[in-house]
């Protein structure tokens, strides 16, 4: 059910692995709260049903606010688990071999400037690919599509963090 998970220390950014069991297709929302544990400063997951994925928070900072907790909002019969880890624990990239994946993913990109190729496989499936360089540098949106996509574009040299938020199956490679 619904719960606030207080960070308990000074966590400003992190990677969150989330797994749910939600057979009733009820909303599942994860929000980042400021240190007052009331003010919502970011929504990192908003799903109409079962959600399994890895998302990040705080990669671009929150201005004058500081992350203080995660608030998970869902029905009382929904079972969920979260694992909050340092950003440095994200998988290493670049994604150099095609692999059909689904859901949200966070990875570290230490490669050179290159071409990113993003594909989705279902009509009306959204995908957003964003590259982050730290809380004082503007993030780059590499792909932002609400429909099926087969798109190539530049990715900047790392080190950076790349997030992929997708509604269904996708393939993102860098070459």
Secondary structure as UniProt FT lines:
FT   STRAND          3..6
FT   STRAND          14..21
FT   TURN            23..24
FT   STRAND          28..34
FT   TURN            35..36
FT   STRAND          40..47
FT   STRAND          52..57
FT   TURN            59..60
FT   TURN            63..64
FT   STRAND          67..74
FT   TURN            76..77
FT   STRAND          79..85
FT   HELIX           87..89
FT   STRAND          91..92
FT   STRAND          101..102
FT   STRAND          105..109
FT   STRAND          114..120
FT   TURN            123..124
FT   STRAND          127..132
FT   TURN            135..136
FT   STRAND          140..145
FT   STRAND          150..155
FT   STRAND          160..166
FT   STRAND          169..174
//
